[in-house]
Amino acid sequence: MEVSKPIELTYIDELRILHNVRLLSRHDLNPVYSKENLRVQFDLKGGIRGTITCYLCLDERELSQSEKNFLFPLFVESMNILVGRQITLDAELADQRITMSPPRLSMVPSEINSSFRSMTQKYELELDDLAYSILTEYSLEAFN
């Protein structure tokens, strides 16, 4: 018989992606409400099952096509690195056999309100002098 339990991943305080790009964890308790979000989603299978969805908050941001061409792949790769590092560094998950799907990017803007969601972490994606809010939402269960 398999027994499931919810999994909560630990925060990564800072993750350097490139020399001028980093992710910083934000531990504030203020909920985030955002209407303009692109999202990338990862499915996990194996000893841990579920989804991890990462949102790039773009409210009140006007991006040129060249900025989008730079930012969107960087966002996807940053989330891929973040999720991989969280799974690798988490003591509870490090020994699990986990298969992670390739990232699926949705370009259709979605709405998110973190006050109605559990298991949400907030990060800032810093690029030189710009910062973008990132929300990561975890819906994971461990099966024994």
VENZISUL-V836072 format. One record per residue. N is the residue number from 1. RES is the residue in one small letter. PHI is phi in whole degrees, 0 to 359 (* if undefined). PSI is psi in degrees with one decimal (none if undefined). Layout:
BEGIN
N&RES&PHI&PSI  N&RES&PHI&PSI
END
This chain:
BEGIN
1&m&*&131.5  2&e&269&135.2  3&v&246&131.7  4&s&252&150.5  5&k&216&144.5  6&p&292&148.2  7&i&246&137.2  8&e&238&119.3  9&l&278&147.8  10&t&283&158.5  11&y&285&148.1  12&i&254&119.5  13&d&293&-42.9  14&e&210&137.6  15&l&223&115.3  16&r&274&124.7  17&i&266&-52.4  18&l&228&177.1  19&h&298&-26.7  20&n&245&15.4  21&v&226&129.7  22&r&211&157.9  23&l&253&129.9  24&l&241&132.1  25&s&286&140.9  26&r&240&115.4  27&h&263&18.4  28&d&290&156.0  29&l&263&2.1  30&n&287&126.9  31&p&292&151.8  32&v&250&126.5  33&y&243&123.9  34&s&218&135.8  35&k&262&-26.7  36&e&249&91.4  37&n&231&133.0  38&l&267&151.4  39&r&225&150.1  40&v&234&137.8  41&q&233&142.5  42&f&238&136.3  43&d&257&137.2  44&l&245&138.3  45&k&225&163.3  46&g&110&-137.6  47&g&295&-25.3  48&i&241&130.1  49&r&234&147.9  50&g&142&-159.9  51&t&227&151.9  52&i&235&122.4  53&t&243&129.4  54&c&244&131.6  55&y&246&132.6  56&l&258&111.0  57&c&279&118.8  58&l&241&20.4  59&d&302&135.4  60&e&59&27.9  61&r&246&125.2  62&e&256&114.2  63&l&249&135.0  64&s&285&167.5  65&q&298&-38.2  66&s&292&-35.4  67&e&294&-40.2  68&k&296&-42.8  69&n&298&-28.7  70&f&276&-46.6  71&l&287&-45.2  72&f&296&-48.4  73&p&297&-34.6  74&l&295&-40.7  75&f&299&-48.6  76&v&299&-47.1  77&e&293&-38.0  78&s&298&-41.7  79&m&291&-36.4  80&n&299&-44.2  81&i&293&-44.8  82&l&300&-50.5  83&v&297&-43.9  84&g&300&-42.6  85&r&294&-41.1  86&q&298&-44.1  87&i&294&-42.0  88&t&292&-38.8  89&l&272&-14.5  90&d&284&123.8  91&a&300&-35.7  92&e&286&-26.4  93&l&258&-20.3  94&a&303&-32.9  95&d&265&0.3  96&q&280&148.1  97&r&273&108.7  98&i&234&132.9  99&t&250&126.0  100&m&250&131.4  101&s&290&159.9  102&p&298&154.0  103&p&294&138.4  104&r&247&114.1  105&l&267&131.6  106&s&251&122.5  107&m&270&-0.8  108&v&277&117.9  109&p&301&137.6  110&s&233&161.6  111&e&258&142.8  112&i&217&140.8  113&n&228&107.8  114&s&290&-15.3  115&s&289&-19.7  116&f&261&6.0  117&r&236&138.5  118&s&263&168.1  119&m&58&44.3  120&t&245&134.6  121&q&242&148.6  122&k&245&136.6  123&y&227&162.6  124&e&244&127.7  125&l&266&107.6  126&e&262&126.1  127&l&235&105.2  128&d&51&-108.0  129&d&256&9.1  130&l&250&151.2  131&a&223&138.2  132&y&238&138.0  133&s&283&138.2  134&i&234&131.6  135&l&244&132.6  136&t&245&130.8  137&e&241&129.2  138&y&247&130.7  139&s&228&82.8  140&l&234&146.9  141&e&224&143.4  142&a&262&137.8  143&f&243&127.5  144&n&252&none
END
